[in-house]
Amino acid sequence: MHLVINDINYEVVENNNATIDEELLKEMLTDYFAEYDYILGDYAYNKLRLKGFNDKNNKNYKKINAYEDIHEYIEKYCAYGCKYFILKRVEK
């Protein structure tokens, strides 16, 4: 599945029973997230939370936002068994 939000193309790379509300994403995906290669969306108490992650080759890479640790982040900081999705920014 592909999405275009704020003129940025995203591909859904993982969807764990999450319903992706494109209108809500358009509101929440501000310029702040433009530097990230991946966006994690998880639902806690019926509210969508977003967090950005980067590949090692991204100039803005920091260990705290390392994509290789995204599943560890989900286990530690997201509600147990939560619904989530991962978007990957793709070039046009």
C-alpha positions in Angstrom: 0.0 0.0 0.0 1.3 3.5 -0.9 0.3 6.8 0.6 1.2 10.4 -0.4 1.1 12.7 2.6 2.4 16.3 2.5 4.0 15.6 -1.0 6.0 12.7 0.5 5.6 9.2 -0.8 5.3 6.4 1.8 5.0 2.7 1.5 3.4 0.6 4.3 6.1 -1.9 5.2 4.4 -3.4 8.2 0.8 -3.4 9.4 0.0 -5.1 12.7 -3.8 -5.0 12.7 -3.8 -1.2 12.5 -6.3 0.9 10.6 -4.4 3.7 8.8 -6.5 6.8 8.8 -5.0 8.9 6.0 -6.8 12.1 7.1 -5.4 11.8 10.7 -1.9 11.1 9.3 -2.1 14.3 7.1 -2.8 16.3 10.3 -0.2 14.6 12.4 2.7 14.2 9.9 4.1 17.7 10.2 7.4 19.0 8.8 9.1 17.6 11.9 8.9 14.0 10.4 10.3 15.0 7.0 13.8 14.0 8.0 12.9 10.5 9.0 13.1 7.4 6.7 10.5 5.5 8.7 7.5 6.5 10.7 6.0 4.2 13.4 2.4 4.7 14.2 1.0 2.9 17.3 -2.3 3.1 19.0 -2.4 3.6 22.8 -5.8 4.2 24.5 -7.3 4.7 21.0 -5.0 7.5 20.2 -2.4 7.5 17.4 1.2 8.1 18.4 4.0 8.7 15.9 7.8 8.3 16.1 10.4 8.7 13.4 13.3 6.3 12.7 16.3 6.5 10.3 18.6 4.1 8.5 22.3 4.3 9.2 23.1 6.0 5.9 20.8 9.0 6.8 22.8 12.1 7.8 20.4 12.6 10.7 20.9 9.1 12.1 21.2 8.8 15.8 21.2 5.5 17.8 18.0 6.6 19.6 16.1 6.6 16.3 17.8 3.7 14.6 15.5 1.7 12.4 17.2 -1.6 13.2 15.9 -1.1 16.8 12.3 -0.4 15.9 10.9 -3.7 17.1 12.8 -3.4 20.4 11.2 0.1 20.7 7.7 -1.4 20.1 8.3 -4.0 22.8 9.6 -1.6 25.4 7.6 1.6 24.8 4.3 0.6 23.1 1.4 -1.0 24.9 1.6 -4.8 24.9 -0.1 -6.2 21.8 -0.9 -2.8 20.4 -1.9 -2.2 16.9 0.8 -0.4 14.9 2.1 0.3 11.4 5.4 1.3 9.8 5.7 3.6 6.9 8.8 3.9 4.8 9.6 7.1 2.9 10.2 6.3 -0.8 11.5 8.5 -3.5 9.2 9.5 -6.3 
